[in-house]
């Protein structure tokens, strides 16, 4: 019997769909409740000042961001901080869908000033949607059981 069997860690396509949907609902609800901090710099500031209020860290990239060394260094530091103070972390792909969920626009060129940095998003104590937070938290726990410390979720275009 393996550790995963003892702890009941399992994953399937249906589970991934449920977690993806739960994450989208959680982010949308947290945005409505003003419980989101968006941006790498803003997130780092909040975690320095009030880390106990953070319940989830979302690190978002698409393929074109994978070679951004500065962004990857920021992610490494944020992940280390989150692991140190026991904040659940998920990596998300599908920046366009993430922007839709958050009601934001994505920059299509380097001169766009209206778009926010969606690469790091912190969720702070949302008052509602505890089921969605529990679903995402359970997925993070199951992923740690499989030694995947930062699980990945792909948000699908609709």
C-alpha positions in Angstrom: 0.0 0.0 0.0 1.4 3.4 -1.0 1.2 6.6 1.0 -1.2 8.0 -1.6 -3.6 5.0 -1.1 -3.5 5.5 2.7 -4.2 9.2 2.5 -6.7 8.9 -0.3 -5.0 11.1 -2.8 -6.4 10.8 -6.3 -7.0 13.0 -9.3 -9.0 12.7 -12.5 -10.2 14.8 -15.4 -13.5 15.3 -13.6 -11.7 16.4 -10.5 -9.6 18.9 -12.5 -12.8 20.3 -14.1 -14.4 20.7 -10.6 -11.3 22.4 -9.2 -11.0 24.7 -12.2 -14.7 25.7 -11.8 -14.3 26.1 -8.1 -11.3 28.3 -8.5 -13.1 30.5 -11.1 -16.1 30.8 -8.8 -13.8 31.6 -5.8 -11.9 34.3 -7.7 -15.1 35.9 -9.0 -16.7 35.9 -5.5 -13.5 37.3 -3.9 -13.4 40.0 -6.5 -17.0 41.0 -5.7 -16.1 41.0 -2.0 -13.0 43.1 -2.6 -10.9 40.2 -1.2 -8.3 40.0 -4.0 -4.8 41.5 -4.3 -3.7 41.5 -7.9 -0.1 41.9 -9.0 3.3 40.6 -8.1 4.5 43.7 -6.3 1.1 44.3 -4.5 1.0 40.7 -3.4 4.5 40.8 -2.0 3.6 44.0 -0.1 0.5 42.4 1.4 2.3 39.2 2.4 4.9 41.3 4.2 2.3 43.3 6.1 -0.6 40.9 6.7 0.3 37.3 5.8 -2.2 35.8 8.2 -5.1 37.1 6.2 -4.1 35.4 2.9 -5.9 32.1 2.2 -4.7 31.3 -1.3 -2.0 32.4 -3.8 -2.6 32.0 -7.5 0.5 32.3 -9.8 -0.6 32.6 -13.4 1.4 32.3 -16.6 1.0 31.3 -20.2 3.6 29.7 -22.4 5.1 33.0 -23.4 5.8 33.8 -19.7 7.8 30.6 -19.0 11.0 32.2 -20.3 10.6 35.4 -18.3 13.5 35.0 -15.8 12.5 37.9 -13.6 8.9 36.6 -13.3 10.2 33.1 -12.4 12.4 34.5 -9.7 9.4 36.4 -8.3 7.4 33.2 -8.4 10.1 31.3 -6.6 10.3 33.8 -3.8 6.5 34.0 -3.4 6.3 30.2 -3.4 8.9 30.0 -0.7 7.2 32.6 1.4 3.8 30.8 1.0 5.2 27.4 1.9 6.9 28.9 4.9 3.7 30.3 6.3 1.4 27.5 5.0 -0.6 29.4 2.3 -2.0 27.2 -0.4 -0.6 27.9 -3.8 -1.8 27.0 -7.3 -0.2 27.7 -10.7 -2.7 28.6 -13.4 -2.5 28.7 -17.1 -5.0 30.4 -19.3 -4.4 34.1 -18.7 -7.2 35.1 -21.1 -9.8 33.1 -19.2 -8.4 34.4 -15.9 -8.8 38.0 -17.1 -12.4 37.2 -18.1 -13.2 35.7 -14.7 -11.7 38.8 -13.0 -13.3 41.3 -15.4 -9.9 42.6 -16.4 -8.4 43.3 -19.8 -5.2 41.7 -20.9 -2.5 43.8 -22.6 -2.2 43.0 -26.3 0.8 45.3 -26.7 3.5 46.6 -24.5 2.0 50.1 -24.4 -1.3 49.1 -22.8 -1.7 50.8 -19.5 -5.2 49.7 -18.6 -4.4 46.1 -17.9 -3.3 44.8 -14.5 -0.5 42.4 -13.7 -2.5 39.1 -13.3 0.6 37.0 -12.7 0.1 36.8 -8.9 -3.3 37.0 -7.2 -3.9 36.6 -3.4 -7.3 35.7 -2.0 -7.8 37.2 1.5 -10.5 35.8 3.8 -13.6 35.7 1.5 -16.7 35.7 3.6 -18.7 33.5 1.2 -17.9 30.7 -1.2 -16.3 28.5 1.5 -17.2 25.4 -0.5 -15.1 26.7 -3.4 -12.2 27.5 -1.1 -12.5 24.1 0.5 -12.5 22.4 -3.0 -9.3 24.3 -4.0 -7.7 23.7 -0.7 -8.5 19.9 -0.8 -6.9 19.8 -4.3 -3.8 21.5 -3.0 -3.6 19.0 -0.1 -4.0 16.0 -2.5 -1.3 17.4 -4.7 1.1 17.7 -1.8 0.3 14.0 -1.1 1.7 13.3 -4.6 4.8 15.5 -3.9 3.5 18.2 -6.3 3.9 21.2 -4.0 2.5 23.7 -6.4 -0.3 22.1 -8.3 -1.3 23.4 -11.8 -4.8 24.2 -13.0 -5.6 25.0 -16.7 -8.4 27.4 -17.1 -10.3 26.6 -20.3 -11.6 29.2 -22.7 -15.4 29.3 -23.0 
